[in-house]
């Protein structure tokens, strides 16, 4: 347990020493810390955007598969449009693809 805390304690000690030296060193340390927090914030924001985009793509793919199955069963384009809420152009493309 103590050996696991040693790196943490060493890091805390190093940071305390770094920020307590003088005013200019403290400002530099604060700037570095702000930069680190800003970078983490940007990375987290980008990750969340990527996850949301991935979910949206997955949902659209699932709706397209559903539309394909419904069209193969002989359901009308209007029914598929109403059920899936996909764009007409996408449904039309699926119909044309299945005709080939």
C-alpha positions as CSV (number, residue, x, y, z in Angstrom):
1,X,0.0,0.0,0.0
2,X,2.8,2.5,1.0
3,X,4.8,1.6,-2.2
4,X,1.7,2.4,-4.3
5,X,1.4,5.8,-2.6
6,X,5.1,6.7,-3.1
7,X,4.7,7.9,-6.7
8,X,1.7,10.0,-5.8
9,X,3.5,11.5,-2.8
10,X,6.5,12.2,-4.9
11,X,4.4,13.9,-7.6
12,X,2.7,16.0,-5.0
13,X,6.0,17.0,-3.4
14,X,7.5,17.9,-6.8
15,X,4.5,20.1,-7.6
16,X,4.6,21.8,-4.2
17,X,8.3,22.5,-4.7
18,X,7.7,23.8,-8.2
19,X,5.0,26.2,-7.3
20,X,6.5,27.5,-4.1
21,X,9.9,28.6,-5.5
22,X,9.0,32.1,-6.7
23,X,6.3,34.2,-8.3
24,X,7.5,33.7,-11.9
25,X,7.9,30.0,-11.5
26,X,4.5,29.8,-9.9
27,X,3.0,31.6,-12.9
28,X,4.8,29.2,-15.3
29,X,3.4,26.2,-13.3
30,X,-0.1,27.7,-13.3
31,X,0.2,28.2,-17.1
32,X,1.3,24.6,-17.6
33,X,-1.5,23.3,-15.5
34,X,-4.1,25.5,-17.3
35,X,-2.7,24.2,-20.7
36,X,-3.0,20.6,-19.5
37,X,-6.6,21.1,-18.3
38,X,-7.5,22.8,-21.6
39,X,-6.0,20.0,-23.6
40,X,-7.9,17.4,-21.5
41,X,-11.1,19.4,-22.0
42,X,-10.7,19.5,-25.8
43,X,-9.9,15.8,-25.9
44,X,-13.0,14.9,-23.8
45,X,-15.2,17.2,-26.0
46,X,-13.8,15.5,-29.2
47,X,-14.4,12.0,-27.6
48,X,-18.0,12.9,-26.8
49,X,-18.6,14.2,-30.3
50,X,-17.1,11.1,-31.8
51,X,-19.2,8.8,-29.6
52,X,-22.4,10.8,-30.6
53,X,-21.5,10.6,-34.3
54,X,-20.8,6.9,-34.0
55,X,-24.2,6.3,-32.3
56,X,-26.0,8.3,-35.0
57,X,-24.3,6.3,-37.8
58,X,-25.1,3.0,-36.1
59,X,-28.8,4.0,-35.7
60,X,-29.0,5.0,-39.3
61,X,-27.4,1.7,-40.4
62,X,-30.0,-0.2,-38.3
63,X,-32.8,1.8,-39.9
64,X,-31.5,1.2,-43.4
65,X,-31.4,-2.6,-42.7
66,X,-34.9,-2.4,-41.3
67,X,-36.0,-0.5,-44.4
68,X,-34.3,-3.1,-46.7
69,X,-36.2,-6.0,-44.9
70,X,-39.5,-4.2,-45.1
71,X,-39.1,-3.5,-48.8
72,X,-38.1,-7.1,-49.5
73,X,-41.3,-8.1,-47.7
74,X,-43.2,-5.9,-50.2
75,X,-44.1,-3.1,-47.8
76,X,-44.9,0.2,-49.5
77,X,-42.3,3.0,-49.7
78,X,-44.7,5.3,-47.7
79,X,-45.0,2.7,-44.9
80,X,-41.2,2.3,-44.8
81,X,-40.7,6.1,-44.8
82,X,-43.3,6.5,-42.0
83,X,-41.8,3.8,-39.9
84,X,-38.1,4.6,-40.3
85,X,-38.2,8.4,-40.8
86,X,-35.3,7.9,-43.3
87,X,-35.0,10.4,-46.2
88,X,-37.0,9.6,-49.3
89,X,-33.8,9.6,-51.4
90,X,-32.3,6.8,-49.2
91,X,-35.5,4.7,-49.5
92,X,-35.6,5.3,-53.3
93,X,-31.9,4.2,-53.5
94,X,-32.8,1.0,-51.6
95,X,-35.7,0.3,-54.0
96,X,-33.5,0.9,-57.0
97,X,-30.7,-1.3,-55.5
98,X,-33.2,-4.1,-54.9
99,X,-34.5,-3.9,-58.4
100,X,-31.1,-4.7,-59.9
